Amino acid sequence: MTESQTKEQIQNIINRYLLRNAPQPAGVRSIAESVAIGTDIGGHRTENQDRVLLAYRLNADNSETFSIILCDGMGGMESGAQCASLSIAIFIARLFFYDSVNTTLSSRLDFSVREADRIVFSNHFGKGGATLSSVTFDTKYGFCGVNVGDSRIYACEFDKVNQLTTDDTLAGIRKDKTSYFPDDKNLLQFIGMGKDINPHIIEINSNDNISSFLITSDGSHFVGDDALAKIVVNSKKSETVVRRLIELSRMYGGSDNSSIAFMQISSDFKQQLNPDRDVLYIFTPYSELQIVCCPDRKIKDENMDCKPNIDINTQPKKKSRKQKNKPDKKLTPTIEISFGDSNG
């Protein structure tokens, strides 16, 4: 199988998985203690069009690539959930399976977003789309972010939270967070708009005093930066941050889908997950997918219907040390991919 065919197959598998495991009313999940992701349909929507996940891969050379990604399907346009699922699937397939070992992380992020935009546009002709926000780590390059739309990326220090992104709206460009004009909040660009898209690359300096990253959909950060910062600063665990922010958006009326990803920069997936090499792990708030990238092996596609992991209104069950952070094999579909040479 060629490199291009491998990417397309992985893209299709992830997209199908995200659509079949459509978000339930609410769910929050902690991964390796240092990362938490969550989503909630809200109090007034009939469908959750947000998609949020953690993607992780331990490469053949023992280097790591991992990314927290959030896509918010555009309400008022066609197929919001489908556009969000497809955007995130294309982005992952291009980001984690790239063509050159000399490709920088920032250029990979830019290319992955442009590919997502191109393919979503070819499917929906500008009538549907999604936002896309991601913070990605690569062993060689460190952390880097990318953003399109009005979902937001925050850098969290020990006593404050700083917004790293600018909303792709008139209000965002003017830095007017109190604008009440509806047109001021219309998106100026989104995944699926066409070739004029301009991804915002966020270079992150390793010397910055950053302890964690936070990504929010507009249904979460509408509560205001002050409330958001107080929750982040006063929460000891990643899962607590996500759970409290979702609960707060509900208290504020829950007018939209609410999704959050929170990641500490001290994340040690090698030790806590004990991952296998060349396996792409996809963690959603409800379930987990493993794509085993093995040369010269037939595709094995097990049943991908999984039960929710943790409900927002249910306290997680305590696990013994032996069980802690071990994936539940009954809830973990595994897919094997056969391919030729692959970099990364």
N, C-alpha and C positions, 0 to 999 in steps of 0.2 A: 504494500500500500504506500502511495506517495505521501509526502509531507502535507500537501494540500488536501488530500483525501482524509488523512488522519484528523486534521483540524476540523474539517466539515463534519466528520462522524462524531467527534467529541462534542462539537457545537450542538448537533442534533440530539445527542443523548442528554446533555444538560438541559436543553430547552424542553424536551419531552418530560424530563424528570420534574422540572420546576412547574410545569403546567399540570401534571398528574398529581403533584403534591401541593395543590393550591392552598394558600394560607387559610387556616381555620380562623375563627373569630379573634383569637389572640394566642401568642406563644412567645416564650423567652427561653433561651438556651445559653448555657455557659460551656465554653470549650477550653480545656486545659487551664481553667481558672482565670487566666489573664484576658480572655476574650469573651464577650457576650454579645448576642444578637437577639433582636426581638421585633415583633410586628403585631399590630392590632388593627382590626377592620374599622374601629371607631364606633360612634353611636348612631351615625346617620347614613352610612354607606351599605349597599347591598353586596358589594364585592371588594375584596382587598386587591388593589392593583400594584401594590409595592412588592418588591423582591429584595431580600437582604440575605447575605451569606458570607461565610469565610471559605476561601479556597486555599489549599495548602499542597505543596509538592516538595518532597525530598528528592533532589536530582541525583543522577547516577554518580556525579563527582562529589556527593555528600553536601553540596551547597543547598540552600533553602530558598524557596520563593513562596510567599504567602500574601494574601490580599483580602481586606474587608471591602465589600462592594455593596452598594445600594442603588437600585433603580426604582424610580417612581413613575408608573404608567400615567400618561396624561389624561386626566378626566376631561370630559367634553369632546374628546376625539375618539376615533374608533379603536377598539381592541387594546385598551390600556394595559391589561394584564399580559396579553400575548406579546406586546411590544417590549414590556419590561423583562419578561422571561427571555425573549430572543436577544435583546441587547446584552444582557448579562452573560448569556451562553456564548455569544460571539466574542465578547470581550475576554472571557477566560480562555477560550480556545486559542486566540491569537497571542495573549499575554504569556501563557505558560508553555506554548509550543511555538517558539520563534525560529527563524531561519538561520540566524548568524550568531555565533558565540560572541562576536564583537559588538552586538547591538546594545546600546545603553538602555537602562530602565526607562528613562524619560521618553526616548524614541519609541520603545515598545508600547508604552502607555498611549502615546499619541496615535500610533498606527492602529492599535486595538480599538480605540474609540472611533477612529475614522472608518474602520471596517464595519463596526457595529452600525454606524450611521448609514453607510452605503447599503448594507444588506437590509436593514429595517426599511429604508426608503424604497428599495426595490420591491419590497413586499407590500407596503402600505401607501406608497406614492405621496408621502407628506401628510396623509390624513390621520396618522397615528404616530405616537412616539413616546419617549420616556426620558427622564433625567438619568444621569449616571455620575456617581461619585465613588472614588476608590482611594484608599491608602494601601500601597504595596511595598513589601520589603523584598530585597534581593541581597544575598550574601555579599556579592561583589560591589553593589552600588548603594546599599543602605535603603532608607525610606524615600519614597516619592509619591506624590498624589496627582490626581487628575479629576476635573470636575466639568460637567456640562449641565446647565439647568439651574433650578433653585433649591435643590438639596444642598446641604452644607457640610463642610469639613471643619472641625475645630481641633486645635492643638491645646492640650490640657497640661498646664504646669501644676505644681503642688498647691498653689493658692489662687489660681485664676485660669480662665478659659478664653482663648483667642480664636476668633473666626479667621480661617485661612483663605476662604473662598469669597467671591462676590457673586451674588445672585445674578443670573442672566435675565434680568428684568430692568425696566426703566427705574423703578424704585431702588433696585440693587446698585445700579450704576451711580445714581445720585446719593447713595447711602442714606436713603430716606426710609427708615423702618416704621414710620407712622403714617405713611401715605394711605388714604382711604379711596383713592381712585382705582376702580377695577382694572383699567387698562395698564396702570403702572405695574401690575403684578403678572401681566401676560408674559410668557416666556419669549425671549428674543432668539434663543436657539435651543435645540433638543436633539436627542438621538432619533434619527429618522427624518430630519429636515432636508437633507440633501448635501451636495458637495461643498457648500459654503460654511460648513461647521468649523468652529475654532476651539478645539479643546484647551482648557486652561491647565497647564502643567504647573504643579506646585513643588518646587525644589525644597527639600527639607534638610537643613544643616544638622549634622550629627552633634555639633557643639551646642545646639540650642538646648535650653533647659526644659525639654518636653518629657513628660512622664507617660502620656497616653494620647490616643486619638479618638475623636468622636465624630460619627457621621449621622446626620439626621435628615429625615424627609420633612417637608414643610408642615405635615400634620403633627410633628413633634416640636420643632423649634418655634412655632407660633406662640408658645407660652411665654417667650421673651428670654433674652440672654441672661438676665439676672437670676431668674428662677432656675434656668438650665445650669448655670455656673454653680449655684448653691448646692444643687443635687450632686453634681460631679465632685466638688471639693469635699462634701461631707459624707460621701459613700465610700466604704472601705473595699467593697468588692465590685468587680465589673458587672456581675449580674444584678447587683443592687442598683447600679446606675441606670441600667436599661429598664428594669422593672419599675423603678420610681418615675422615670420620664414617661413611660407609657401610661402609668396610672394617673400622672399629672395631666397629660393631654386629655384623658377621659374626664377628669374633674373639670377641665376647662370647656367641656362640651363635646369633645370627640367628634368634631365636624368633618374630619378627614381621616384617611388611613394614616397610621403613625408607625414609623419604623426607625430603628436605631441600631448602630453597630459601635461597640466600644472596645478598644484594644490597647493594652499596656505595652509599652515598647520593650519591656523586659520579658516578653513572651518567649518561653523555651519549649517549643513543640517537640523537639527531638527527645527531650527527657520525659515530658509528660504524656505525649501521645505514642511514643515508641513507633514511629511510622516506618513503613517499608519504602524502599527506594523505588522511584518511578511509578508511584501511585498518586493519582490526583484525588485528593480528599475534598469533598464539597459538604460543608456543614450548613444546614438551614435551621431556622428556629424549631423545626418539627422533626427533622430526620437527617440522615447522612447518606451520601453516595460515594462510592469508591470506584474510580476508573483505573484499572490496572493496565499500564502501558507496556506490554510485553511483545517483543518481536516474534514473528512467525507462529502466532497462536490464533486460533479461531475466536471469534467474538462470542462471549458468553453474557447473555442479557437476562438476569434474574428478575423476578417480579419486583417492580419498583413502587408498589403501594405500601406506604409506611404510616404508622400511627404517629400522632403528635408526640413530641418529646416532653415538653413541660407546658402546662396551661398557665396563663398569667394569673389566674385566681387560685392556683394550687401550689402549695409549698413543695419544693423538690424533695424527694425521698433521700434520706441519708444513705451514703454508700460506705462500704468497708474500704480499707486501704487497698485491698487487692482489686476491688471493683472500680475504684476511683478513676474516672476519665477513660475507662475501657469501653470501646464502642460495643453496643448491643448487637450481636451478630444477627439476631432475628430481625432487627430493624435496619440493617445496613445492606442495601442492595449493592452488588459488586458486578462490574462490567469489565471484561477484558478486551483490549484493543490490540489488533495485530497491525504493525506498521514497519516501515523501513527505517532508515537512519533518522534520528531526531536529535536536535540540539537542545540544550537547556538542562 
